[in-house]
Amino acid sequence: MRKFLYSVIVLICLLSGLLLQLRNPSPVTLDLYLGRWTLPLSLLLVLSLALGAVLGVLAMLPGRWRLGRRLHGVERELRQQARAAPPAVRPSEPADGA
């Protein structure tokens, strides 16, 4: 089921990209300090989206790494406490006649 869902999502993305290309074929000039490029508008939009996604992931990574280190520290502390704690004693159940 997971492969099917993944395939449907990829197909939708590909079809969206194809429709974007067909609807926005006009060239635009991208003028940066490093040079000037003429690209189709659809390609420029896709590249901008990809750059934004990459920058978003890079901005998220330090917090994720910090939380991962914290989680490993807490798990290690929990294992140490479990080893140091005496085994739990179950209370005896009262007799039926009492």
Residue frames as qw, qx, qy, qz and C-alpha x, y, z in Angstrom:
[[0.000, 0.885, 0.465, 0.000, 0.00, 0.00, 0.00],
 [0.321, -0.779, 0.093, 0.531, 2.85, 2.35, 0.83],
 [0.391, -0.119, 0.592, 0.695, 4.50, 1.80, -2.59],
 [0.188, 0.627, 0.672, 0.345, 1.20, 2.48, -4.31],
 [0.147, -0.930, -0.266, 0.207, 0.70, 5.74, -2.40],
 [0.394, -0.575, 0.330, 0.637, 4.28, 6.79, -3.15],
 [0.363, 0.173, 0.688, 0.605, 3.74, 6.02, -6.84],
 [0.083, 0.812, 0.556, 0.154, 0.54, 8.08, -6.93],
 [0.254, -0.878, -0.038, 0.403, 2.29, 11.05, -5.28],
 [0.402, -0.336, 0.515, 0.678, 5.21, 10.85, -7.74],
 [0.286, 0.441, 0.712, 0.465, 2.77, 10.63, -10.66],
 [0.030, -0.916, -0.395, 0.067, 0.84, 13.68, -9.45],
 [0.329, -0.745, 0.192, 0.548, 4.10, 15.64, -9.09],
 [0.395, -0.070, 0.644, 0.651, 5.24, 14.67, -12.58],
 [0.186, 0.654, 0.659, 0.322, 1.91, 15.58, -14.11],
 [0.155, -0.926, -0.213, 0.272, 1.92, 18.91, -12.26],
 [0.381, -0.540, 0.387, 0.643, 5.40, 19.62, -13.59],
 [0.340, 0.232, 0.712, 0.569, 4.35, 18.75, -17.12],
 [0.056, 0.834, 0.535, 0.119, 1.30, 21.00, -16.91],
 [0.283, -0.838, 0.015, 0.467, 3.45, 23.79, -15.48],
 [0.395, -0.260, 0.551, 0.688, 5.84, 23.43, -18.42],
 [0.247, 0.465, 0.717, 0.456, 3.03, 23.45, -20.97],
 [0.061, -0.897, -0.438, -0.006, 1.33, 26.52, -19.47],
 [0.231, -0.930, 0.129, 0.256, 4.51, 28.60, -18.88],
 [0.851, 0.192, 0.209, 0.441, 6.91, 28.13, -21.81],
 [0.252, 0.935, -0.016, 0.251, 7.86, 31.82, -22.13],
 [0.714, 0.102, -0.305, 0.622, 11.53, 32.60, -21.50],
 [0.306, -0.949, -0.050, -0.055, 12.61, 34.92, -18.71],
 [0.532, 0.552, -0.397, 0.505, 16.00, 36.44, -18.10],
 [0.722, -0.650, -0.165, 0.168, 17.58, 35.84, -14.73],
 [0.387, 0.728, -0.249, 0.508, 20.18, 38.54, -14.11],
 [0.753, -0.621, -0.098, 0.191, 22.48, 37.86, -11.17],
 [0.179, -0.888, 0.374, 0.201, 25.90, 39.21, -10.24],
 [0.570, -0.305, 0.710, 0.279, 27.52, 36.05, -11.60],
 [0.113, -0.013, 0.753, 0.648, 25.90, 36.21, -15.00],
 [0.551, 0.256, 0.065, -0.792, 22.72, 36.36, -17.00],
 [0.173, 0.046, 0.970, 0.165, 20.67, 33.32, -17.95],
 [0.560, 0.074, -0.197, -0.801, 17.57, 32.94, -20.07],
 [0.074, 0.032, 0.986, -0.148, 15.36, 30.13, -18.80],
 [0.357, -0.444, -0.643, -0.513, 11.77, 29.05, -19.31],
 [0.392, -0.508, 0.211, -0.737, 9.52, 30.43, -16.58],
 [0.916, -0.269, -0.161, -0.252, 8.48, 26.94, -15.49],
 [0.799, 0.126, -0.398, 0.432, 12.09, 25.84, -14.98],
 [0.112, 0.454, -0.346, 0.814, 12.82, 28.96, -12.96],
 [0.649, -0.448, 0.056, -0.612, 9.78, 28.26, -10.76],
 [0.958, -0.137, -0.252, 0.008, 10.81, 24.65, -10.18],
 [0.610, 0.278, -0.401, 0.624, 14.40, 25.66, -9.38],
 [0.175, -0.508, 0.263, -0.801, 13.15, 28.30, -6.93],
 [0.835, -0.365, -0.059, -0.407, 10.93, 25.75, -5.23],
 [0.910, 0.023, -0.324, 0.259, 13.78, 23.24, -4.97],
 [0.350, 0.410, -0.380, 0.751, 16.15, 25.88, -3.59],
 [0.452, -0.505, 0.164, -0.717, 13.56, 26.87, -0.98],
 [0.938, -0.247, -0.170, -0.177, 13.06, 23.24, 0.05],
 [0.769, 0.177, -0.375, 0.487, 16.81, 22.67, 0.41],
 [0.085, 0.466, -0.332, 0.816, 17.24, 25.85, 2.46],
 [0.682, -0.454, 0.015, -0.573, 14.30, 24.84, 4.67],
 [0.952, -0.132, -0.264, 0.086, 15.82, 21.43, 5.35],
 [0.570, 0.301, -0.368, 0.671, 19.21, 22.99, 6.11],
 [0.211, -0.524, 0.221, -0.795, 17.58, 25.45, 8.52],
 [0.832, -0.374, -0.067, -0.404, 15.81, 22.58, 10.30],
 [0.823, 0.169, -0.501, 0.206, 18.84, 20.28, 10.71],
 [0.190, 0.394, -0.597, 0.673, 20.58, 21.89, 13.72],
 [0.574, -0.286, 0.303, -0.705, 17.43, 21.66, 15.85],
 [0.940, 0.029, -0.222, -0.256, 16.84, 18.09, 14.76],
 [0.647, 0.308, -0.583, 0.381, 20.42, 17.11, 15.62],
 [0.112, -0.394, 0.523, -0.748, 20.12, 18.81, 19.01],
 [0.776, -0.186, 0.144, -0.585, 16.90, 16.93, 19.78],
 [0.900, 0.169, -0.400, -0.028, 18.47, 13.66, 18.63],
 [0.393, 0.358, -0.638, 0.557, 21.44, 14.13, 20.96],
 [0.392, -0.318, 0.412, -0.758, 19.09, 15.01, 23.81],
 [0.899, -0.050, -0.107, -0.422, 16.97, 11.91, 23.14],
 [0.785, 0.230, -0.537, 0.207, 20.02, 9.64, 23.14],
 [0.109, 0.381, -0.597, 0.698, 21.19, 11.18, 26.41],
 [0.626, -0.230, 0.271, -0.694, 17.81, 10.63, 28.06],
 [0.932, 0.069, -0.282, -0.216, 17.65, 7.04, 26.77],
 [0.572, 0.322, -0.625, 0.423, 21.15, 6.35, 28.12],
 [0.181, -0.338, 0.522, -0.762, 20.17, 7.82, 31.49],
 [0.811, -0.121, 0.038, -0.571, 17.01, 5.70, 31.57],
 [0.867, 0.167, -0.469, 0.036, 19.00, 2.52, 30.85],
 [0.310, 0.346, -0.640, 0.612, 21.44, 3.37, 33.65],
 [0.455, -0.271, 0.377, -0.760, 18.59, 3.95, 36.08],
 [0.905, -0.015, -0.177, -0.386, 16.94, 0.67, 35.07],
 [0.732, 0.230, -0.584, 0.265, 20.20, -1.22, 35.72],
 [0.131, 0.316, -0.586, 0.735, 20.77, 0.46, 39.09],
 [0.609, -0.285, 0.121, -0.730, 17.21, 0.04, 40.41],
 [0.273, -0.129, 0.930, -0.207, 16.45, -3.07, 42.48],
 [0.201, -0.224, -0.834, -0.463, 13.94, -5.47, 40.96],
 [0.481, -0.285, 0.029, -0.829, 10.37, -4.61, 41.77],
 [0.021, 0.060, 0.953, -0.295, 8.70, -6.76, 44.40],
 [0.414, -0.344, -0.530, -0.655, 5.11, -7.63, 43.71],
 [0.411, -0.267, 0.521, -0.699, 2.81, -7.38, 46.73],
 [0.009, -0.095, -0.995, 0.000, 1.29, -10.66, 47.77],
 [0.450, -0.324, -0.420, -0.718, -2.41, -11.08, 47.17],
 [0.463, -0.276, 0.552, -0.636, -4.66, -11.56, 50.21],
 [0.043, 0.042, 0.998, 0.020, -5.91, -15.06, 50.89],
 [0.342, -0.352, -0.604, -0.628, -9.50, -15.91, 49.94],
 [0.522, -0.528, -0.661, 0.107, -10.54, -16.70, 53.52],
 [0.364, -0.242, -0.341, 0.832, -9.31, -13.44, 55.01]]
